[in-house]
Amino acid sequence: MTLGQRQRNFACNVGKLITFMYAQEYEVTLGEAFRPKEMAEVYAKRGTGIKNSQHIRQLAIDLNLFKDGVYLEETEDHRPFGDYWESLNPDNRWGGWWSDGNHYEMKG
């Protein structure tokens, strides 16, 4: 599969994830999706990211989760959505496995 095909598949899966979140009566705002390589290097130096982030390849997104207008910051708040995300494609990975609960990515 080409990178472009993976990116389109990823985008489709993100749409399904957001639809699933709203069906469970949660809301989301979009966090970071695309990250330029230079910014990934800055985050890596700060210790808040990695140089080879899937965001660089447009295969990752951070979603800010809300319930009844309250921002949910804990990794565990995202667990049912991480499980759903991983069920959509065997290449999907949820960031909750490394304490980044609002991060959803596809291997690329």
N, C-alpha and C positions, 0 to 999 in steps of 0.2 A: 504494500500500500504506500502511495506517495505521501509526502508531508501534506500536500494540499488536500488529499482525500482524508487524511487523519484529522486535519483541522476542521473540515466540514462535518465529519462524523462527531468530533468533539462538540462543535457548536450545536448540532442536533441533540446530543445527549444533555447539554446544559439546558436547552429548552425543555426537555422532558423533566429534568431535575427541578427546575423552577416551577413548572406546572404542578409537579408532585408536591412541592412545598406549599404552594397556595391551596391545593386540594386538602391539605392537612391543617388549613387555617393559619398558616404562617405567612409572613411577608419577607421579601428580601430587597436589598439594594445591591447594586453591582459594585464590587471592589475592583482590585487590580486584575486585569486580564493580560493585555500585552505589556511586556516589560523590555525596553531596549537593553541590549547587552551591557552598555555602559552603566545603566542603573543597577543591573544585576551585580556588577562588580562592586559598586558602591555599597549595596546591601550586604554583600559577602564580607567586605572589610568591616562593616558595622556589626556583623554577626547576626543580622536579621534576615538573611537569605543566602542563597548559594549562587555561584557563578554560572552553573549550567541549569538554571531554572527552566522548567517547561513553559513558564510565561514567555520566555524569549521566542519559543517556537509557536506561540499562540495555542498552546495545549494545556493551559491552566487558567483558572479563575478563582478569585476569592469572593465569596458571597457573604454579605452581612445579614444575619438572620434576626427577625423580629417576631414577637408573639404579643398580640394585644398592644402594639405600639412600643413594647419594651425590647431594647436591643439585647440579644442573648450572646454573650461573649465566651461562654465556656465551650470547650471542645465537646463535651458530652451532649450539649444542646443540639449538635449537628449529627450525632451518631445515627439516628434513623435515616437521615439523608445520605450519610456516608455509605451506609449499607445499601441503600437504594442505588446510589451512584455506581457502586462497584458491581451491582447486579445488571447494569445496562450494557456493560462491555467488559470482557476479561482484562483489557488493558487500562481500564479506569482505576485510579488509586485515590483514596481519600486521605487527606493530610492529617486526620485525627490519629493515625497510627504513629505519627511523630510529633504530636502536640500542636498541630496547625489545623484545628477543626474546621475553619471556614474555607479551607483550600481543597479544590477539586481539580484533578489533573488526569491526563491520559499519557501513557508511556509513548515515547516518540523517538 
